Amino acid sequence: MRSLRFASAEALVSHPQVALQGLDSVAHNLYPLLFKASYLLERAEVIRLLLERWPLEEFRLGALLGPSTDHGDDLRARACRACLEACVRGLADHVLQRRGRQRLQVADLTGVRDVQVPQCPCGRVLGRWGRTELLARTCCELQAGAVAAPRPVTVIADLFVTERNFQAVVRALAPAGPAPLRVHCLSFRADSLGPSELLQVLRLAGPGELRKLQVVHNVRLHAGHVQQLLAQVRFPQLASLTLPAKAFDAPPACTPAANSEDPLLTSISWELSQMTQLTELSVAFSTLTGKIQKLLGPLRTPLRALDLANCSLNHADMAFLADGAHAAHLEVLDLSGHSLLSLFPSAFSRLLGRAAQTLRVLTLEECGITDGQVSMLVLALGACRQLQELRFLGNPLSARALRCLFAALCELPRLCWVEFPVPTDCYPEGTAYPQDEMAASKFDRQKYDAIAEDLRSVLLRAGREDVQVSTPVFGSFDPDIQETSNELGAFLLQAFKTALENFSQALRQME
C-alpha cells in the first residue's frame, strides 16, 4: 500500500537533479517520506543530501525503513551498500556544512537486518562488519580534519569488531581531539581478537549502555579471562550475552581445588547475577558437566533464550533445567549435541512440558535421535503449541520416521520453519553418526529430493503449506561469518602455524 504522498515522493526522487534543486523548499516533516522513497529506489545521491540537510532532531534508520501508513513495505532487510554509505557520508557532510546550525542530535543507524538473499535491487549489500568499518573510518577522517562541532551528534550503532578494523574502531570510540560524531554502542560483536584487545575495546564502547554482547569463534577465552572481563567491565543493562567455545575451561596454569570447588565459576555466576536485565545466554561448546545449577541458579531474572549446545550436560544439569525457574519462561532453547532421549528422556519431557507455553524456537541438532525414539519426541513436542521453529539436523532418522514426525508437526498451529536431517536412506549403509562435514555431504541427492518432496506433501495434505522446510547440510546461514570468512580463515591458518611452531619447539627441547 502506498499513499498519494509517498507516490509523490517517489516521483520527486526519481529525478535526482530536480530533487536536489528543490529540497530547500520541502517541508521538514516530509524528509522522512523522501528518505524512504530514496532508499526504495536506491537514489544514493538524494539520500546523502537529505542527511546533509536533515532538519529534525532525530534520524532513526530502522524506524524510517519500517512499515508506515504511507508505505506498508518493510525495507529493513535491505542492507544496500550504496544507500548505507550515503547515510554515513551524509552525516559527515551534515556536521561539516551545518556547523552551529544543525538540529540533528541523534542518528540511530541500527535496525537493518542482514539476510542470506540480498533484498535490494542492486544486489550489493553492506554487512554489520562493513557498516562498522565505514562508520569508524568516517569518524577518524573527521577527527583528522580537526572538525569541531558546538554540539556533537550522537551516533547509535551495532558494532562488529575484528582484528582488521580494531584500530579504527578504537580511534572512533576514544578520539584524541574534537569529535563531531560520538559513537554509542548498544550491540557489540567481537571475533578474531585477543583477550587484551577485547577488554580494551569494550571499556571504550560504553559498557554501561550495552544491551547485547557476542564474543564468538576466534576470541580465545578461558574462565580466567571471562571472570576478569565481567569483574572489570560492568554491564548493568546487558540483556543478551554470548561467550565463545571453551570459555569455561580452566586457565592453563590453574590447579584444581582440593574440595572440587570452582572459584572462577562461582565468581562468574555472581557477576552474571548482578546483570538484572539478562534474559539471553549462549555458552555453547563449553564443558559444563554438573555446573549448570551453579551457573544459572543465582540469576535474578528468568532466561528467555538459552544455548547449551555441546556442553556435556549430565543428569543433574538436565534435572535443574527441567525443574528450575527458567523452564517456564524459555522462548529459545538449543540443546544440540546431547543424547537427550537416550540419557535424559524424563527430564527432557518435563523441560518441554514446562516450557510449552512460551517456547518458540527449539534446536536439537546431533542429539542421536533414532527411529525408535520418534514417538517419545512426538509426545514431548505435542504440548509445545507456541513452537514456530524446529531444527534437528544431524540425527540418524529414516524417511519413514521423518514422515511420522512431520505428520505430528502438522498439529503444531504456529510452526512455520523446520530444518530436518538428510534421511539415513540417502547414505551408505553403516554410516556413523555424528558425521563430519565431508561425510554429511556424500549422500544420494536424487533420493533425498524424492523424500523431501514426499515430506512436503505430508504438510500440504494437512493444509500446512505455510510451513517451510529445508536441509542446510553445512548449517544455517550466518551473515557475520559470511562477511568475515576471509579474515576468519587467515586467523585460523595463523593459529595453526603458531601451534606447529610451538610443537616443534617443544620437540627440540625434549631432544
C-alpha positions as CSV (number, residue, x, y, z in Angstrom):
1,M,0.0,0.0,0.0
2,R,1.3,3.4,-1.0
3,S,-0.3,6.7,-0.2
4,L,-0.6,9.6,-2.6
5,R,2.1,11.4,-0.6
6,F,4.5,8.5,-1.0
7,A,3.8,8.3,-4.7
8,S,4.6,12.0,-5.0
9,A,7.8,11.5,-3.0
10,E,8.8,8.7,-5.4
11,A,8.1,10.8,-8.4
12,L,10.3,13.6,-7.0
13,V,13.3,11.4,-6.1
14,S,13.1,9.6,-9.4
15,H,14.5,12.8,-10.9
16,P,17.6,13.4,-8.7
17,Q,18.5,16.7,-10.2
18,V,15.1,18.2,-9.6
19,A,15.0,16.8,-6.1
20,L,18.4,18.2,-5.3
21,Q,17.4,21.7,-6.5
22,G,14.1,21.8,-4.8
23,L,15.0,20.3,-1.4
24,D,15.2,23.6,0.4
25,S,11.6,24.3,-0.3
26,V,10.4,21.0,1.1
27,A,8.5,21.0,4.4
28,H,10.6,19.4,7.2
29,N,8.0,16.8,8.1
30,L,8.3,15.4,4.6
31,Y,12.0,14.5,4.9
32,P,11.3,11.0,6.4
33,L,9.0,10.3,3.5
34,L,11.6,11.4,0.9
35,F,14.2,9.3,2.7
36,K,12.3,6.1,2.5
37,A,11.4,6.8,-1.2
38,S,15.0,7.4,-2.0
39,Y,16.1,4.2,-0.2
40,L,13.4,2.2,-2.0
41,L,14.6,3.5,-5.4
42,E,18.3,3.4,-4.3
43,R,18.9,7.1,-5.0
44,A,22.2,7.4,-3.1
45,E,22.9,11.0,-4.1
46,V,19.5,12.1,-2.8
47,I,20.0,10.2,0.5
48,R,23.3,11.8,1.1
49,L,21.8,15.3,0.5
50,L,18.8,14.5,2.7
51,L,21.2,13.6,5.6
52,E,23.4,16.6,5.0
53,R,20.3,18.9,5.3
54,W,18.4,16.8,7.8
55,P,16.2,19.4,9.7
56,L,14.9,17.2,12.5
57,E,16.4,16.4,15.9
58,E,16.5,12.6,15.3
59,F,17.3,10.3,12.4
60,R,16.4,6.7,13.2
61,L,17.2,4.4,10.3
62,G,15.2,1.3,11.5
63,A,12.0,3.3,12.1
64,L,12.3,5.2,8.8
65,L,12.6,1.9,6.8
66,G,9.9,0.1,8.6
67,P,6.2,-0.1,7.6
68,S,4.2,3.1,7.8
69,T,0.8,4.4,6.9
70,D,2.3,6.0,3.7
71,H,4.2,2.9,2.6
72,G,3.4,-0.5,4.1
73,D,6.6,-2.4,2.9
74,D,9.4,-3.2,5.3
75,L,12.8,-2.2,3.9
76,R,14.9,-3.1,6.9
77,A,16.1,-6.3,5.3
78,R,17.7,-4.2,2.5
79,A,21.3,-3.6,3.6
80,C,22.0,-1.7,0.4
81,R,25.7,-0.7,0.3
82,A,25.2,2.4,-1.8
83,C,22.3,3.7,0.4
84,L,24.0,2.9,3.7
85,E,27.3,4.5,2.6
86,A,25.3,7.6,1.5
87,C,23.7,7.8,5.0
88,V,27.1,7.8,6.8
89,R,28.6,10.2,4.2
90,G,25.6,12.4,4.6
91,L,26.1,12.5,8.4
92,A,29.7,13.6,7.8
93,D,28.5,16.4,5.4
94,H,25.9,17.5,8.0
95,V,28.5,18.2,10.7
96,L,30.9,19.8,8.2
97,Q,28.4,22.0,6.4
98,R,26.0,23.0,9.1
99,R,28.3,24.0,12.0
100,G,26.3,25.8,14.6
101,R,23.1,25.5,12.6
102,Q,22.3,21.8,13.0
103,R,19.2,20.5,14.7
104,L,20.2,16.8,14.4
105,Q,21.2,15.4,17.9
106,V,20.8,11.6,17.5
107,A,21.5,9.4,14.4
108,D,20.4,5.8,15.2
109,L,21.9,3.6,12.5
110,T,20.6,0.3,14.0
111,G,17.6,-1.7,12.7
112,V,19.0,-3.1,9.4
113,R,18.7,-6.9,9.1
114,D,21.3,-9.0,7.3
115,V,19.8,-11.8,5.3
116,Q,21.0,-14.6,3.0
117,V,19.5,-13.3,-0.2
118,P,20.0,-9.6,-0.9
119,Q,16.7,-7.8,-0.9
120,C,17.9,-4.6,-2.6
121,P,17.6,-4.5,-6.4
122,C,21.3,-3.7,-6.9
123,G,22.3,-6.9,-5.0
124,R,25.3,-5.2,-3.3
125,V,25.0,-5.3,0.5
126,L,27.0,-3.9,3.4
127,G,27.0,-6.2,6.4
128,R,27.5,-5.4,10.0
129,W,31.3,-5.5,9.8
130,G,31.3,-3.3,6.8
131,R,29.0,-0.8,8.4
132,T,31.3,-0.7,11.5
133,E,34.3,-0.2,9.3
134,L,32.6,2.6,7.4
135,L,31.4,4.5,10.5
136,A,34.8,4.1,12.2
137,R,36.7,5.3,9.2
138,T,34.4,8.3,8.7
139,C,34.8,9.3,12.4
140,C,38.6,9.0,12.0
141,E,38.6,11.2,8.9
142,L,36.5,13.9,10.7
143,Q,38.9,13.8,13.7
144,A,41.9,14.1,11.4
145,G,40.4,17.2,9.9
146,A,40.0,18.7,13.4
147,V,36.4,19.4,12.8
148,A,34.9,20.9,15.9
149,A,31.1,20.9,16.4
150,P,29.3,23.0,19.1
151,R,27.1,20.0,19.8
152,P,28.4,16.6,18.6
153,V,25.9,14.2,17.0
154,T,25.3,11.0,19.0
155,V,25.5,8.1,16.6
156,I,24.0,4.8,17.8
157,A,25.4,1.8,16.1
158,D,25.7,-2.0,16.3
159,L,29.5,-2.7,16.2
160,F,31.3,-5.8,14.8
161,V,35.0,-5.6,15.7
162,T,37.7,-7.9,14.4
163,E,41.5,-7.6,14.3
164,R,41.2,-6.0,10.8
165,N,39.1,-3.0,12.0
166,F,40.1,-2.9,15.6
167,Q,42.4,0.2,15.4
168,A,39.9,2.3,13.5
169,V,37.1,1.4,16.0
170,V,39.3,2.3,19.0
171,R,40.2,5.7,17.5
172,A,36.5,6.3,16.7
173,L,35.4,5.4,20.3
174,A,38.3,7.3,22.0
175,P,39.0,10.4,19.9
176,A,42.2,12.3,20.8
177,G,40.6,15.6,19.7
178,P,37.4,17.2,18.5
179,A,34.8,14.5,17.5
180,P,31.6,15.8,15.8
181,L,30.3,12.2,15.7
182,R,30.1,10.4,19.1
183,V,29.6,6.7,18.7
184,H,27.4,4.9,21.2
185,C,27.1,1.1,21.0
186,L,24.0,-0.9,22.0
187,S,25.1,-4.2,20.4
188,F,28.7,-5.4,20.2
189,R,30.1,-8.5,18.4
190,A,33.8,-9.5,18.6
191,D,35.7,-12.1,16.6
192,S,39.4,-12.7,15.9
193,L,40.6,-10.6,18.8
194,G,43.0,-11.3,21.7
195,P,41.7,-11.1,25.3
196,S,43.5,-7.8,25.9
197,E,42.2,-6.2,22.7
198,L,38.6,-7.3,23.7
199,L,39.0,-5.8,27.1
200,Q,40.3,-2.6,25.7
201,V,37.6,-2.0,23.1
202,L,34.8,-3.0,25.4
203,R,35.9,-0.4,28.0
204,L,35.7,2.2,25.3
205,A,32.4,1.0,23.8
206,G,30.3,2.3,26.7
207,P,29.6,-0.9,28.6
208,G,27.0,0.8,30.8
209,E,24.7,1.2,27.8
210,L,25.4,-2.1,26.1
211,R,22.4,-4.4,25.6
212,K,23.9,-7.3,23.6
213,L,27.4,-8.7,23.7
214,Q,28.6,-11.5,21.4
215,V,32.1,-12.8,21.8
216,V,32.5,-15.6,19.3
217,H,34.6,-18.1,17.4
218,N,38.3,-16.9,17.4
219,V,38.3,-14.9,20.6
220,R,40.2,-17.4,22.7
221,L,39.0,-17.0,26.3
222,H,39.2,-19.3,29.3
223,A,37.4,-19.0,32.6
224,G,40.0,-16.6,34.0
225,H,39.5,-14.2,31.1
226,V,35.7,-14.3,31.4
227,Q,35.9,-13.6,35.2
228,Q,38.3,-10.7,34.5
229,L,36.0,-9.3,31.8
230,L,32.8,-9.4,33.9
231,A,34.5,-8.2,37.0
232,Q,36.4,-5.3,35.5
233,V,33.9,-4.1,32.9
234,R,30.4,-3.7,34.3
235,F,27.4,-4.3,32.0
236,P,24.3,-3.2,34.1
237,Q,22.0,-3.0,31.0
238,L,23.1,-6.2,29.3
239,A,20.2,-8.4,28.2
240,S,22.0,-10.8,25.9
241,L,25.4,-12.5,26.3
242,T,27.2,-14.9,24.0
243,L,30.6,-16.4,25.0
244,P,32.9,-18.4,22.7
245,A,33.7,-22.1,22.8
246,K,35.7,-23.3,25.8
247,A,35.1,-20.1,27.7
248,F,34.6,-22.0,31.0
249,D,37.8,-24.1,30.6
250,A,40.3,-23.6,33.5
251,P,43.3,-21.4,32.8
252,P,46.4,-23.4,31.7
253,A,48.3,-22.8,35.0
254,C,45.3,-23.3,37.2
255,T,45.5,-26.1,39.8
256,P,42.1,-27.7,40.6
257,A,40.8,-27.0,44.1
258,A,41.1,-30.0,46.5
259,N,37.4,-29.7,47.6
260,S,36.1,-29.7,44.0
261,E,35.0,-26.1,44.3
262,D,35.5,-23.9,41.2
263,P,36.2,-20.4,42.4
264,L,36.2,-18.9,38.9
265,L,32.8,-20.4,38.1
266,T,31.5,-19.0,41.5
267,S,32.8,-15.6,40.6
268,I,31.4,-15.7,37.1
269,S,28.0,-16.8,38.3
270,W,28.0,-14.0,40.8
271,E,28.9,-11.4,38.2
272,L,26.1,-12.7,36.0
273,S,23.6,-12.4,38.8
274,Q,24.4,-8.7,39.0
275,M,23.1,-8.3,35.5
276,T,19.5,-7.7,36.3
277,Q,18.4,-7.3,32.7
278,L,20.0,-10.5,31.4
279,T,17.5,-12.7,29.6
280,E,19.6,-14.4,26.9
281,L,22.6,-16.6,27.5
282,S,24.7,-18.6,25.0
283,V,27.6,-20.7,26.3
284,A,27.7,-23.4,23.5
285,F,30.7,-25.7,23.2
286,S,31.9,-25.2,26.8
287,T,32.3,-28.2,29.1
288,L,29.8,-27.5,31.9
289,T,29.2,-31.0,33.3
290,G,27.5,-30.7,36.6
291,K,27.8,-26.9,36.7
292,I,24.5,-25.7,35.3
293,Q,22.9,-25.1,38.7
294,K,26.0,-23.2,39.9
295,L,26.0,-21.1,36.7
296,L,22.3,-20.3,36.3
297,G,20.9,-20.7,39.8
298,P,22.0,-17.2,41.1
299,L,20.5,-15.3,38.1
300,R,17.9,-12.8,39.3
301,T,15.8,-12.8,36.1
302,P,14.5,-15.9,34.2
303,L,16.1,-16.6,30.9
304,R,14.1,-16.4,27.7
305,A,16.8,-17.7,25.4
306,L,19.4,-20.4,26.4
307,D,22.0,-22.1,24.2
308,L,23.7,-25.1,25.9
309,A,24.7,-26.9,22.7
310,N,27.6,-29.4,23.2
311,C,28.1,-28.5,26.8
312,S,28.4,-32.2,28.0
313,L,25.4,-31.9,30.4
314,N,24.7,-34.7,32.9
315,H,21.6,-35.9,34.8
316,A,21.9,-33.2,37.5
317,D,22.1,-30.5,34.8
318,M,19.1,-31.7,33.0
319,A,17.1,-32.1,36.2
320,F,17.9,-28.5,37.2
321,L,16.8,-27.2,33.7
322,A,13.6,-29.2,33.9
323,D,12.6,-28.2,37.4
324,G,14.2,-24.8,37.7
325,A,12.8,-21.3,37.5
326,H,14.0,-20.7,33.9
327,A,12.0,-23.5,32.2
328,A,8.6,-21.8,32.3
329,H,10.0,-18.7,30.6
330,L,12.1,-20.1,27.8
331,E,11.3,-18.9,24.3
332,V,14.5,-20.1,22.5
333,L,16.3,-23.3,23.5
334,D,19.3,-25.1,22.0
335,L,20.3,-28.5,23.5
336,S,22.2,-29.8,20.5
337,G,24.9,-32.4,20.9
338,H,23.3,-34.2,23.8
339,S,21.7,-37.7,23.7
340,L,18.5,-36.4,25.3
341,L,16.1,-39.2,24.5
342,S,18.7,-41.9,25.4
343,L,20.1,-40.5,28.6
344,F,17.5,-38.0,29.9
345,P,14.1,-38.9,28.4
346,S,12.1,-38.0,31.6
347,A,13.9,-34.7,32.3
348,F,13.7,-33.7,28.6
349,S,10.0,-34.3,28.5
350,R,9.5,-32.4,31.8
351,L,11.5,-29.5,30.4
352,L,9.4,-29.2,27.2
353,G,6.3,-29.6,29.2
354,R,7.1,-26.6,31.5
355,A,8.4,-24.5,28.6
356,A,5.4,-25.4,26.4
357,Q,3.5,-22.1,26.9
358,T,6.4,-19.9,25.8
359,L,8.8,-22.0,23.6
360,R,9.1,-20.6,20.1
361,V,12.4,-21.9,18.8
362,L,13.9,-25.4,19.6
363,T,17.2,-26.8,18.3
364,L,18.1,-30.4,18.7
365,E,20.9,-31.0,16.3
366,E,23.1,-34.1,16.5
367,C,21.2,-35.5,19.5
368,G,21.4,-39.1,18.4
369,I,17.6,-39.2,17.9
370,T,16.8,-42.6,16.2
371,D,13.7,-44.0,14.6
372,G,12.8,-45.8,17.8
373,Q,12.7,-42.5,19.7
374,V,10.5,-40.6,17.4
375,S,7.4,-41.5,19.3
376,M,9.0,-40.0,22.5
377,L,9.9,-36.9,20.6
378,V,6.4,-36.5,19.2
379,L,4.9,-36.9,22.7
380,A,7.3,-34.3,24.2
381,L,6.6,-31.8,21.3
382,G,2.9,-32.2,21.5
383,A,2.4,-29.7,24.2
384,C,4.5,-27.0,22.5
385,R,1.6,-25.2,20.8
386,Q,3.6,-22.0,20.5
387,L,6.5,-23.6,18.7
388,Q,7.4,-21.7,15.5
389,E,10.8,-23.1,14.5
390,L,12.3,-26.6,14.9
391,R,15.8,-27.6,13.9
392,F,17.0,-31.2,14.2
393,L,19.8,-31.7,11.7
394,G,22.4,-34.4,12.1
395,N,20.1,-37.0,13.6
396,P,20.0,-40.6,12.1
397,L,16.4,-40.7,11.1
398,S,14.9,-42.7,8.2
399,A,12.4,-41.4,5.7
400,R,9.7,-43.4,7.4
401,A,10.5,-41.9,10.8
402,L,10.5,-38.4,9.3
403,R,7.1,-39.0,7.8
404,C,5.7,-39.9,11.2
405,L,7.3,-36.9,12.7
406,F,6.1,-34.5,10.0
407,A,2.5,-35.8,10.5
408,A,2.8,-34.9,14.1
409,L,4.3,-31.5,13.4
410,C,1.2,-30.6,11.3
411,E,-0.7,-30.4,14.6
412,L,1.5,-27.5,15.9
413,P,-0.5,-24.4,14.8
414,R,2.2,-21.8,14.9
415,L,5.0,-23.9,13.3
416,C,6.4,-22.2,10.2
417,W,10.1,-23.3,9.9
418,V,11.6,-26.8,10.0
419,E,15.2,-27.9,9.4
420,F,15.4,-31.7,9.1
421,P,18.3,-34.1,8.5
422,V,19.2,-35.9,5.3
423,P,17.4,-39.3,5.8
424,T,19.6,-42.3,6.6
425,D,18.2,-43.9,3.4
426,C,20.3,-41.5,1.4
427,Y,23.6,-42.6,2.9
428,P,25.6,-45.8,2.5
429,E,24.6,-48.5,5.0
430,G,26.5,-48.3,8.3
431,T,27.2,-44.6,8.1
432,A,28.4,-43.4,11.5
433,Y,26.9,-40.5,13.5
434,P,27.7,-37.8,14.3
435,Q,29.1,-37.0,10.9
436,D,31.8,-34.7,9.8
437,E,31.2,-32.2,7.0
438,M,32.8,-34.4,4.4
439,A,30.7,-37.5,5.3
440,A,27.5,-35.4,5.6
441,S,27.8,-34.1,2.1
442,K,28.1,-37.5,0.5
443,F,24.5,-38.6,0.0
444,D,22.2,-39.7,-2.8
445,R,20.8,-36.3,-3.8
446,Q,18.2,-37.8,-6.2
447,K,16.8,-40.0,-3.4
448,Y,16.9,-37.1,-1.0
449,D,14.9,-34.9,-3.4
450,A,12.2,-37.6,-3.7
451,I,11.9,-38.0,0.1
452,A,11.9,-34.2,0.7
453,E,9.1,-33.9,-1.8
454,D,7.2,-36.6,0.0
455,L,7.6,-34.8,3.3
456,R,6.3,-31.6,1.8
457,S,3.3,-33.4,0.5
458,V,2.6,-34.6,4.1
459,L,2.4,-30.9,5.1
460,L,0.3,-30.0,2.0
461,R,-2.3,-32.7,2.6
462,A,-2.7,-31.4,6.1
463,G,-3.2,-27.9,4.8
464,R,0.1,-26.7,6.2
465,E,1.6,-25.0,3.1
466,D,2.7,-22.3,5.5
467,V,5.5,-24.5,6.9
468,Q,8.8,-24.0,5.2
469,V,11.2,-27.0,5.3
470,S,14.9,-27.3,4.4
471,T,18.1,-29.2,5.0
472,P,21.1,-26.8,5.2
473,V,23.8,-29.6,5.3
474,F,26.5,-27.2,6.4
475,G,24.4,-25.3,8.9
476,S,22.2,-22.3,8.9
477,F,23.3,-19.0,7.2
478,D,25.3,-16.7,9.4
479,P,25.7,-13.3,7.7
480,D,28.5,-12.2,10.1
481,I,30.6,-15.3,9.3
482,Q,29.9,-14.9,5.6
483,E,31.1,-11.3,5.6
484,T,34.4,-12.0,7.5
485,S,35.1,-15.5,6.2
486,N,38.4,-14.5,4.6
487,E,39.7,-12.9,7.8
488,L,38.5,-15.9,9.8
489,G,40.4,-18.3,7.5
490,A,43.6,-16.2,7.8
491,F,43.2,-16.2,11.6
492,L,42.8,-20.0,11.7
493,L,45.8,-20.5,9.5
494,Q,47.9,-18.3,11.7
495,A,46.8,-20.1,14.8
496,F,47.6,-23.4,13.1
497,K,51.1,-22.2,12.2
498,T,51.7,-20.9,15.7
499,A,50.6,-24.3,17.2
500,L,53.0,-26.1,14.8
501,E,55.9,-23.8,15.8
502,N,55.2,-24.4,19.5
503,F,55.1,-28.1,18.9
504,S,58.4,-28.1,17.0
505,Q,60.0,-26.0,19.8
506,A,58.8,-28.5,22.4
507,L,60.2,-31.4,20.4
508,R,63.6,-29.7,20.1
509,Q,63.7,-29.0,23.9
510,M,63.0,-32.7,24.5
511,E,65.9,-33.7,22.3
